[in-house]
Amino acid sequence: MINKSVKHKGVIFDLDGVITDTAEYHYLAWKKLADELNVYFDREINENLKGISRIESLEIILKKSDKFFSEEEKYYLADKKNEYYKEMIKRMTPKDLLPGVVDLIKELKDRGIKIAVASVSKNAKTVLSNLGLIETFDYIVDAEKIKNGKPDPEIFLNAAAGIDVEPKLCIGIEDSKAGIEAINRAGMVSIGVGNYETVKGADIVLKDLSDPLPILNLL
């Protein structure tokens, strides 16, 4: 239950699927790796990779293989996928921002609301730089700053600390089930965007950020 009498002071954005859609690049990079390994991989399996770490994603993919992979081999494969991904995201520009993102960020900045990014991607800063947003956010949390991936709340608690706002006064925005769970466990208001079935555990579900009124009403 949202306490509408509370005026929230911080908004924390996930990156993939909220600010921009790098999901397709992730899918294509994983698909390229899976094809090289002769392992079956499709978009349905890819849905299970959203919001979790690279190694956890690889573990899910390798379940379809009858081969044994050592920990060293797994890290090598995960890094290989990341190299494919990094090549693909070089083509990203501000045109790849999702609907409503620019206007919402401007409105939040105008109101003096602190904003942060909480992404499990090690490439978050590269993506934000390509999108022209690297200087826009007050704080950025990526995989280098946390030990535990979503649905652990660590990444959102780290972001709240980074913008110096109590978790209960923060709003988190996510497009993954694991991300929504992480926000809820952090004691924040959760905004889910995208597929309803995926983010139905959120306090508020939006198609995208083109109608930010439900968020602005909490400030």
Summary of the structure (lengths in Angstrom):
residues: 219
radius of gyration: 17.3
end to end distance: 16.0
largest distance: 55.8
contacts: 725
relative contact order: 0.19
helix: 46%
strand: 13%
